[in-house]
Amino acid sequence: MEENVRILVAEDEKKLNRMMLDYFTSLGYRVVAAHDGVEAMKLFHREGPDVAILDIMMPRMDGIDVTRRIRELSSIPIIILTARVEEQDKLIGLDTGADDYVTKPFSLKELAARVRAQLRRVKMLESRSDKEEKTLLVYYGLQVDPVSRRVEVDGKRLNLTSLQFDLLKGMLESPGRVFTRMDLLGLIQDDPWEGYERTIDVHIKNLRKLLEPDSRHPRYIQTVWGVGYKMEFSEEIPESPTHEA
C-alpha cells in the first residue's frame, strides 16, 4: 500500500520540490523532502525511506555524492533527476549506483510510474526470496546464493547492488542464452521502458568491473555485437581490446 511507502525527495528548486511532495502525498505515499544533499542524508538516516528521488545538482552535497553514500548503506531504489542533456551525466549517476534517471522537464505521472516500477521490482524480489529453495548457482568459480543474495568469485565475496544481483542471477540461470537489452531490462523491472534500454550497458559495465580481473577481457559476461549480452565463460584473451556494445 502506498501509505506504507516512504519516499525521500531531494531537490533544491523549491517549486519543483513542493510539486513532487504534494503530488506523491496525494497518491498516498509518505514523503519527506530535502533542499540540499546534507539535509537529504539526515532524512535518510532518520526516516529510512523505501525510495529516493535525488536531483543531481544540489548545494552542499550533490546528488551523485548522496547516491554514493546511500549505496554504502542501502540497496533501496534510487532515481536521479537531471536537467542536463549530456548522456555522460546520466551515466555517472548510474555508475554511482542509481537505478534509473529522469531528465527535466518531466511529467509527474511518468516519475510516479518509475517509482511504482522500482517498488514492484523490490516486491517481486522479496516474493522470489520467500519461494526459492536454497540452491546455489555455481559457474566456473562464480557462486550465487539466491536466498542470501551472496555472490562470490574464486572465494572472494562481492558487494553488488540489488539491480546488479538481479542481472547476474538472471543471466546465470540461462548460461549461453543471448539476452537483448530489453530482455535484461525485464529481469530488473516488470515494465521495461524501451527508451532506457541503453542504461543496461552501464549496469553491465559496472557488473564486469566487479566480476572480472580485467573488465576489458571478460571471462563471464560476453558481448554479442548488435544484440546484447550472454553469460559464457571464456579464458581466451582477445588480440585487440573489446568495447561495450
C-alpha positions in Angstrom: 0.0 0.0 0.0 1.3 3.5 -0.9 0.7 4.8 2.6 3.3 2.4 3.9 5.9 3.5 1.3 8.3 6.3 2.3 9.8 8.5 -0.4 12.7 10.8 0.0 12.6 13.7 -2.4 15.8 15.9 -2.6 15.5 18.9 -5.0 16.8 22.4 -4.4 14.3 24.1 -6.7 11.6 25.0 -4.2 8.7 25.0 -6.6 9.5 21.6 -8.1 10.3 20.2 -4.6 6.8 21.2 -3.4 5.1 19.9 -6.5 6.7 16.4 -6.0 5.9 16.4 -2.3 2.3 17.4 -2.9 1.8 15.0 -5.8 3.2 11.9 -4.1 1.4 12.7 -0.9 -1.9 13.0 -2.9 -1.2 9.4 -4.2 -1.0 8.2 -0.6 2.8 8.0 -0.2 4.6 9.2 2.9 7.0 11.9 1.6 9.9 13.7 3.2 11.6 16.5 1.3 15.1 18.0 1.4 16.5 21.0 -0.4 20.2 20.0 -0.4 22.3 16.9 -0.1 23.3 17.3 3.5 19.6 17.5 4.6 18.8 14.6 2.3 21.3 12.4 4.2 20.0 13.5 7.5 16.4 12.5 6.4 17.7 9.2 5.0 19.2 8.2 8.4 16.2 9.4 10.3 13.3 8.2 8.1 14.7 5.1 6.4 12.9 5.7 3.1 11.9 3.0 0.7 12.7 5.0 -2.4 15.0 8.1 -3.0 14.4 10.7 -5.8 17.6 12.8 -6.0 18.4 15.9 -8.1 22.0 15.8 -9.4 22.7 19.5 -8.9 22.1 20.4 -5.2 24.0 22.7 -2.8 26.3 21.4 0.0 26.3 17.9 -1.4 25.2 16.9 -4.9 23.0 14.0 -5.9 26.0 11.9 -7.0 27.6 12.0 -3.6 24.3 11.4 -1.9 23.7 8.3 -4.2 27.2 7.1 -3.4 26.7 7.4 0.4 23.3 5.8 0.3 24.7 2.9 -1.7 27.2 2.2 1.0 24.4 1.7 3.4 21.3 0.5 1.5 20.0 -1.1 -1.7 16.8 1.0 -1.9 15.8 2.1 -5.4 17.3 5.5 -6.3 16.0 7.6 -9.2 18.1 10.6 -10.2 16.8 13.9 -11.7 18.9 15.9 -14.1 18.4 19.0 -16.2 21.5 18.2 -18.2 21.1 16.7 -21.7 24.6 15.2 -21.9 24.5 11.4 -21.7 27.6 11.4 -19.6 25.8 13.0 -16.6 23.2 10.3 -16.7 25.9 7.6 -16.9 27.8 9.0 -14.0 24.6 8.6 -11.9 24.1 5.0 -13.0 27.8 4.3 -12.4 27.5 5.5 -8.9 24.6 3.2 -8.1 21.3 4.8 -9.2 18.7 2.5 -10.6 17.0 4.9 -13.0 17.1 8.5 -14.2 14.6 11.1 -15.4 15.5 14.2 -17.4 14.0 17.6 -16.7 11.4 18.7 -17.6 9.4 15.6 -16.8 5.9 14.6 -16.1 5.0 13.8 -12.5 2.9 10.9 -13.8 5.9 9.5 -15.6 8.0 9.9 -12.4 5.3 8.2 -10.4 5.3 5.3 -12.9 9.0 4.9 -12.5 8.7 4.8 -8.7 6.0 2.2 -9.0 8.1 0.1 -11.3 11.0 0.2 -8.9 8.7 -0.8 -6.0 7.3 -3.7 -8.0 10.8 -4.9 -8.7 11.6 -4.8 -4.9 8.4 -6.6 -4.0 8.9 -9.2 -6.7 12.4 -9.9 -5.4 11.1 -10.3 -1.9 8.5 -12.7 -3.1 11.0 -14.7 -5.0 13.3 -15.0 -2.0 10.4 -16.4 0.1 9.6 -19.1 -2.5 13.1 -20.1 -3.7 14.9 -23.1 -2.3 18.3 -22.5 -1.1 20.1 -23.8 -4.2 23.5 -22.3 -5.1 24.2 -21.3 -8.7 27.8 -22.2 -9.4 29.6 -21.5 -12.7 33.4 -21.6 -13.2 34.4 -20.1 -9.8 31.3 -17.9 -9.7 28.9 -18.7 -6.8 25.5 -17.1 -6.3 23.1 -17.8 -3.4 19.6 -16.7 -4.5 18.3 -16.6 -0.9 21.0 -14.7 1.0 21.9 -12.8 -2.2 25.5 -13.5 -1.6 28.0 -13.6 -4.5 31.5 -14.9 -4.6 34.1 -15.1 -7.3 37.0 -17.5 -6.7 36.2 -17.4 -3.0 36.1 -13.6 -2.8 32.8 -12.0 -1.7 31.4 -9.2 -3.9 29.2 -6.4 -2.8 26.5 -6.0 -5.6 23.6 -3.6 -5.7 20.2 -5.4 -5.8 19.9 -4.4 -9.5 23.4 -5.9 -10.3 22.5 -9.0 -8.4 19.2 -9.4 -10.4 21.0 -9.1 -13.7 23.7 -11.6 -12.7 21.3 -14.1 -11.4 19.0 -13.9 -14.4 21.9 -14.4 -16.8 23.5 -17.2 -14.7 20.2 -19.1 -14.7 20.5 -19.4 -18.5 24.2 -19.6 -19.5 24.8 -19.4 -23.2 21.5 -17.6 -23.9 21.8 -14.3 -25.7 19.9 -11.6 -23.8 18.8 -8.4 -25.6 18.9 -5.2 -23.7 15.1 -5.3 -23.4 15.4 -8.9 -22.1 17.8 -7.7 -19.4 15.5 -4.7 -18.5 12.8 -7.3 -18.0 15.0 -9.0 -15.4 15.1 -5.9 -13.2 11.6 -4.4 -13.8 8.4 -5.9 -14.9 7.5 -3.0 -17.3 10.7 -2.2 -19.3 11.0 1.3 -20.7 12.3 0.9 -24.3 13.9 4.4 -24.3 16.1 3.4 -21.4 17.5 0.1 -22.7 20.9 1.7 -23.2 21.3 2.0 -19.5 21.8 -1.7 -19.4 25.2 -1.2 -21.0 26.2 0.9 -17.9 24.9 -1.7 -15.5 26.8 -4.5 -17.4 30.0 -2.4 -17.4 29.7 -1.9 -13.6 29.0 -5.6 -13.1 32.0 -6.5 -15.2 34.2 -4.3 -13.0 33.2 -6.4 -10.0 33.3 -9.8 -11.6 36.3 -9.6 -13.9 40.0 -9.3 -13.1 40.2 -7.3 -16.4 36.8 -6.0 -17.5 38.2 -5.3 -21.0 38.7 -9.0 -21.4 35.7 -10.5 -19.7 35.6 -14.1 -18.6 31.9 -14.3 -17.8 29.7 -11.7 -19.5 30.3 -11.7 -23.2 29.1 -9.0 -25.7 27.0 -10.2 -28.6 27.5 -7.4 -31.1 24.4 -5.6 -32.2 22.2 -7.8 -30.0 23.1 -7.8 -26.3 25.0 -10.0 -23.8 25.3 -13.6 -22.7 26.8 -15.5 -19.8 29.6 -17.6 -21.3 32.9 -18.4 -19.6 36.0 -17.8 -21.6 39.7 -18.0 -20.7 40.7 -16.6 -24.0 42.2 -13.1 -24.2 41.3 -11.3 -27.4 44.0 -10.0 -29.6 42.5 -6.5 -29.5 40.7 -4.6 -26.7 36.9 -5.1 -26.6 34.4 -2.3 -26.2 30.9 -2.1 -24.8 28.1 -2.9 -27.2 
